[in-house]
Amino acid sequence: MTDTKKIFIEIDPNAGFCFGVTNSIKKTEEFLEKREEIYVLGELVHNEEELKRLMKIGMKVISHDEIDLLKGKEIIIRAHGEPPSTYKKLKQINAKIYDLTCPIVLQLQKKISIVADEMIKTGGMIVIYGVKNHPEVIGLMGHTKGIGVVVEDLEQAKELQLDRPVALFSQTTKDKEGFDAIENYLKYELNSRHIPFESYATMCKIVDRRLPSIESFSRKHYMIIFVSGKESSNGQYLFRIAKNNNSNAIFISFLDEIEQLEISSQVESIGISGATSTPQSLLELVKERLEKKING
């Protein structure tokens, strides 16, 4: 084991919660200060450690299948947003709704709804670049009014029947490279057929702005520990960027995983970073555990 004094451990100064996640967690904590419990429809944040913390103070996670059991209860809509059908169902059971949908996602939902109305008039379709079963995408699809389709990559885009006008959108946490590839393909194919094409690069600018810093931060250190929930789309994306810039980058979701890490005698510095759904407090705990492990 390397002399611990020679190992420099640094937390990425640009890591931590994005606004949407910060707001939803802060509001949930405020709700729980005034009541013993509150229900959240789906996981509030794609981070297992943060979920455990919130559940300890009274947050209860419910699935869409359990909505009917919560008549008159207080229910939080998480930052990912929901389709219109969810709001309708919650109103039917007289639930008190606290809507914590991220403002960026909310704006995107409204834009898709407006464009869907226009596309319906021309017999067009809406294409969303995203992860099919991701909660944000499910919410976005609910605003396409039956003319939406999800593609997860360029190969799926190539399977589309391009015989009508298309409007392209993106899940907010998807990568620009993937979006650009799909956009270029659709633009070329539709223009050659003289079919109208609209494109809206709706990736979150907060994730975009993380790219240069995660690249330089990853190159700065011998080893990178990236902390994120496995279900986090932006976490998977940012980790891929980190791994491309540092082959020694490692992905973890739980504090206990630190005990299984092998730290070779060659390690001189370790950088700790995470997804926009990873709290600063968890990154601090990872650093503490690392220092304890190294000090043996």
Protein Blocks (a to p, Z undefined) as FASTA:
>chain_A
ZZfklpccdddfkgccdfklmmmmmmmmmmmmmpcbdcdedjfbacfklmmmmmmnopac
ddfklmmmmghiacdddfkopafklmmmmmmnopacddfbdfklmmmmmmmmmmmmmmmm
nopacdddddfklmklmmmmmmnnopaccdfbfklmmmpccfbccdddddfkbcfklmmm
mmmmmmmmmmmnopacddddfbcfklmmmmmmmmmmmmmpmbdcddddfklmklmmmmmm
mmmmomkbccdfbfklmmmpccdfklmbdcddddfkbcfklmmmmmmmmmmmmnZZ
